[in-house]
Amino acid sequence: MKLSTGKWLAYTFLVGLIPVLMRLLAWAVTTSGSLEPFATQDLVAFGLVLHASIINELEHAHLRDRGWKSVQNGTAILFVTLYGALYTLTMIGEQVGGLVNTKYILNVSGLLAFASALLCLATFHHLMR
């Protein structure tokens, strides 16, 4: 049984947001200042879930516009690579304090996660046509 595209979008966003939502819950119930409300790793996980889902959905979609499909797959692979780089920089920053500007990496990962959400919505819109 194939999921509808609307369910695919909802499940993708919900699963992708689990790390973000769990961190926000933990932040809300812990002592002030003991946990940051947002972390690069959670945003990276969100983006990876979105792009893995896009790649999977496009693999199973029967589209006439193969050029669009190729561009979307290439974009998803590019974003997966960027998320991998951000995650690596985050790990280096945890091991060697002061080497990596973690606030900057968090901001960049937030922008990429926002762009990933927009790309996921664009994919959803295209698949609905």
N, C-alpha and C positions, 0 to 999 in steps of 0.2 A: 504494500500500500504506500503510495507516494504522498508525502506531506504537501499541503498547499504552500504556495510561496509566502503567504501571510504568516502562516505558522512557522515556516523556516526563519523568517525575519525575527519574529518574536522569540523563538527558542535561541537563535544565534545571539541576540542582544542579551537575553537573560543569562545564558550560560557564560557569555563573555564578561558580564558585569558581576558575577559571583565574587571574584577576589576583591573588587572595588567595594562592593556592598558589605562584605564581611569585615574588611578593614574599617569602613565607616562605622559599622556596628561596634567593633572593638574599641575604636576611638571614642565613641559616644559613651561607653560604659566604663572606661578606665579613667584613672586619675589624670587630671589636666596636665598636658605636656609629656606624658609618658609614651605616647604613640602619635605618630603623624597621621593626619586624616587621608593623605594620598601618598602613594609610593610608585616609583617608576616601574617596579616589577609587576604591580597590579595592572597598570595601564598597558604594559607590554603584553601581558596575558590577554587582556581585552582585545588588543589589536591582532594578536596571533589567532585568536578564536575567530574573529571576524573574517580575516583573510583566508584561513583554512576552510572556513565555511563557504566563502565565495568561490574558491577554487573547486571545492567539491560540488557545489550547486551548478557551476558552469560546466563541469565535466559531464553531468547528467542531463543538462539542458539541451534540447534540440533546437538550435538557432540557425537561422538562415544567414545571419550576419557573422561569419566566422572571423572577420577582421576585428570586430568589436570584442568578441570573445578572446581573441589572442591578446589584444591590448589589456583587457581586464586581468587575464591571467598573468601577464608580464608585470602589470602594476602591483598585483597581489604579491608576486615573488619579490619585487623590489621592496615593498613594505615589510615583508617577512625578514628580509636581509637587514633593513634599517632597524627593526626591532631587535634583531640579534645583536647588532652593534651597540645599541643602547643598553641592552642587558649586560653585555660584556663590560662596557664602561661603568655600569653600576657596580658590578662585582669588583672591578679594579678600585673604584672609589671607596668601597667598603674595606678593602684590604690595606690600601695606602691612603690614609687621610690627607686631604688637601691636594692630592694629585688631580682629581676630577671635580669640577664644579657640579655638585649633585643637584643644586637648585636649577641650574641651567638644563641638565639632563632631564629632570622632572618636567620642566616647562616644554622642552622639545617633545618628550613622550606624550604629554597632554595634547599638544598640537597634532602630533601624528595620530593619536587615538581619535581625535575629533575628525581629522581627514579620513581615517578608516571608516568611521561611522557614516560619513557622507558618501564614501564610495560604496559602502554596503547598501545604503538607501538608494543610490543611483542604480546599482545592480538589481535591486528589488523592483524599482520602477521599470527598468528595461525588461525584466522577465515577466512583468505583469502585462506588457503590451501584446 
